Amino acid sequence: MTMPPYYASAEQVMRDRSELARKGIARGRSVIALICAEGVLLVAENRSQALHKLSEIYDRIGFAAVGKYNEFENLRRAGITHADMRGYTYDRRDVTGRSLANAYAQTLGTIFTDQAKPYEVELCVAEVPRPDDDGATAALYRIGYDGSIVDEPDFVVMGGATEPIVSALRASYRPGLDFGAALRIAVDALQASAEDAATEQNPAPPQRRRVGVEALEVAALETARTRRAFRRLTTAQVRVLLDESAGQHEQGPAAGRAED
């Protein structure tokens, strides 16, 4: 007995692919990218010491991702190859975050429409200007699983429960933060995401969870660096930054101005 051919409308297929990708991304732990006075700070909740979510792509371009590791790792490597080839063929200044973000958007858009299974990833391409680029500012490009691309002005939140993290950042973020203050509000925002949502069996409100320093992956793109702006922070450096920002917060703004 032959089975009738399976049929689904194009709209239903796209909805199913979107739902699959969104669920896969939501299962991942969150990543935050913030524009600071000194460049861009990248903070990820990542307990692995070997499988990085944050990476360097080129001289002044960083990469952050959530979702399936094997999929965004393939994209990361392809981005490095793309940037190296463009810089070698033309000039290193021709390698920009916008061109790389557009390349990622085209790749993910093609995969989403042409392949049976979309990539369960979301990407952020961060770029800081060179010290001699007068008037240029840092940029954050967010690329979705379907190839959509958005230029974010202040910060990007990807993966996990994004709504409480975005709400916390909107309440605490302000332009011109240094790396220590930006790291503090990023960690506080990560802790604002509830560990367990309230259900009928457990109607109590969700508890605020703790994110230890050992569970953080932190990197920075520093505008002041002349060439390679990307720097990965060790656990000890992260702890020092958090302690310093906590001390400045306790002293208050008047003490901070006196120290300056």
C-alpha positions in Angstrom: 0.0 0.0 0.0 1.4 3.3 -1.0 1.2 6.3 1.4 -0.1 9.6 0.1 2.6 12.3 -0.3 3.1 14.5 2.7 2.1 18.1 2.2 2.4 21.2 4.3 2.0 24.8 3.3 5.0 27.1 3.0 3.8 29.2 5.9 3.5 26.1 8.1 7.0 24.9 7.2 8.5 28.3 8.1 6.6 28.4 11.4 7.8 24.9 12.3 11.4 25.9 11.4 11.1 29.1 13.5 9.7 27.2 16.5 12.5 24.6 16.3 15.2 27.3 16.1 13.7 29.4 18.9 13.4 26.5 21.3 16.9 25.4 20.7 18.3 28.9 21.3 16.2 29.4 24.4 17.7 26.2 25.9 21.1 27.8 25.9 22.6 30.0 28.6 22.5 33.7 28.1 25.1 36.0 26.5 25.3 39.7 26.9 27.2 42.3 24.9 27.5 45.9 26.1 29.0 49.0 24.6 31.2 50.8 27.2 33.4 53.8 27.4 36.5 51.6 26.8 35.0 49.4 24.0 32.7 46.4 24.1 32.3 43.9 27.0 31.1 40.4 26.2 29.7 38.3 29.1 28.5 34.7 28.8 27.2 32.2 31.3 29.4 29.3 30.3 30.6 26.5 32.7 32.9 25.0 30.1 36.5 26.0 30.1 37.1 24.7 26.5 34.0 25.3 24.5 33.9 29.1 24.1 30.9 31.2 23.2 33.1 34.3 22.8 35.9 34.6 20.3 38.0 36.9 18.2 37.3 37.1 14.5 39.7 39.8 13.3 41.8 42.7 14.6 38.9 44.7 16.1 36.0 42.3 15.7 34.5 40.0 18.3 32.0 37.2 18.0 29.4 35.9 20.5 26.9 33.1 20.0 24.3 31.0 21.7 22.6 27.7 20.6 24.2 24.5 19.2 27.9 24.6 19.7 28.8 22.7 16.5 26.7 25.0 14.4 28.0 28.3 15.6 31.5 27.0 15.8 31.3 26.3 12.0 30.0 29.8 11.5 32.8 31.2 13.6 35.5 29.5 11.6 33.9 30.5 8.3 33.9 34.1 9.6 37.6 34.0 10.3 38.3 32.6 6.9 36.1 35.3 5.3 37.8 38.1 7.2 41.3 36.8 6.5 40.7 36.4 2.8 39.2 39.9 2.5 42.0 41.5 4.5 44.7 39.7 2.4 43.0 40.5 -0.9 42.3 44.1 -0.2 43.3 45.8 3.0 42.9 45.1 6.7 40.7 48.2 7.0 38.2 46.7 4.5 37.3 44.0 7.0 34.4 45.5 9.0 31.9 44.2 11.4 29.0 45.2 9.1 30.4 43.2 6.1 30.9 40.2 8.4 27.4 40.5 9.9 25.9 40.7 6.3 27.8 37.6 5.3 26.5 35.7 8.4 23.0 37.0 7.6 23.1 35.7 4.1 24.4 32.3 5.2 21.8 31.8 7.9 19.0 33.1 5.7 20.0 30.6 3.0 20.2 27.7 5.5 16.8 28.7 6.9 15.0 28.7 3.6 16.8 26.0 1.7 17.7 23.3 4.2 15.3 21.0 6.0 16.6 22.0 9.4 17.6 25.6 10.3 20.6 26.4 12.5 19.6 26.7 16.1 21.9 29.7 16.7 21.9 33.4 17.3 25.0 35.5 16.8 26.4 38.9 17.7 29.2 40.6 15.8 30.9 43.4 17.9 33.3 45.9 16.5 35.3 48.7 18.1 36.9 51.6 16.1 40.6 52.2 15.8 42.2 54.8 18.1 42.7 57.1 15.1 39.1 56.9 13.8 37.7 60.2 15.0 34.0 60.1 15.6 33.6 56.4 15.0 31.8 54.4 17.7 31.5 50.8 18.7 28.9 48.7 16.9 26.8 45.6 17.8 25.2 43.5 15.1 22.6 40.9 16.1 22.0 38.1 13.6 19.0 35.8 14.0 18.6 32.1 13.0 16.6 33.2 9.9 19.2 35.7 8.6 17.6 38.8 10.2 20.1 41.4 11.2 19.7 44.3 13.6 22.2 47.1 14.6 21.8 47.4 18.4 22.7 50.8 19.9 23.6 49.9 23.5 23.5 46.1 24.4 22.5 42.7 23.1 21.0 39.8 25.0 20.8 36.4 23.5 19.7 32.9 24.7 17.9 31.7 27.8 15.2 33.8 29.5 16.0 37.1 27.7 13.0 39.2 29.0 14.1 39.6 32.7 17.7 40.2 31.6 16.7 42.9 29.1 14.5 44.5 31.8 17.3 44.6 34.3 19.7 46.1 31.8 17.3 48.8 30.7 17.0 49.8 34.3 20.7 49.9 35.1 22.5 50.5 31.8 23.8 54.0 30.9 26.3 55.1 28.3 29.9 55.6 29.2 30.2 52.8 31.7 33.7 51.4 32.4 34.4 47.7 32.1 34.0 47.1 35.9 30.6 48.7 36.1 29.4 47.1 32.9 30.5 43.7 34.2 28.6 44.3 37.5 25.3 45.2 35.8 25.7 42.3 33.4 26.2 39.8 36.2 23.2 41.3 38.1 21.1 41.0 35.0 22.0 37.3 34.5 21.1 36.7 38.1 17.7 38.4 37.5 16.6 35.6 35.3 14.6 33.1 37.3 15.9 29.6 37.7 12.5 28.0 37.9 9.2 29.5 36.7 6.1 29.3 38.8 3.8 26.5 37.9 0.5 25.1 39.2 2.4 22.5 41.2 4.9 25.1 42.4 3.0 28.4 42.7 5.7 30.2 44.7 7.4 33.0 42.8 10.7 32.1 41.2 13.9 32.6 43.3 16.7 34.9 42.2 19.6 32.6 41.4 23.4 33.1 41.8 25.9 33.1 39.0 29.4 32.4 40.3 32.5 33.9 38.8 33.6 30.4 37.7 30.5 30.1 35.6 31.3 33.2 33.6 33.1 33.6 30.3 34.2 37.3 29.9 36.0 39.0 27.0 36.6 42.6 26.0 37.2 44.6 22.8 39.4 47.5 23.9 39.4 50.6 21.7 42.8 51.7 23.0 44.6 48.7 21.7 46.4 49.5 18.5 45.7 46.3 16.6 44.2 43.2 18.2 41.5 44.6 20.4 40.1 41.3 21.7 41.2 40.2 25.2 39.9 37.2 27.2 39.6 37.8 30.9 40.7 35.2 33.4 38.6 34.2 36.4 41.0 36.1 38.7 40.7 39.3 36.5 36.9 39.0 36.5 36.8 38.7 40.3 39.0 41.7 40.7 36.8 43.8 38.4 33.7 42.8 40.3 35.3 43.6 43.6 36.5 47.0 42.4 33.0 47.9 41.0 31.4 46.8 44.2 33.7 49.0 46.2 33.0 52.0 44.0 29.3 51.4 44.3 29.5 51.3 48.1 31.6 54.5 48.2 29.0 56.4 46.1 29.4 58.8 43.3 31.0 61.5 45.4 33.9 59.3 46.5 34.3 58.1 42.9 34.7 61.8 41.8 37.2 62.4 44.6 39.4 59.5 43.5 39.4 60.8 39.9 
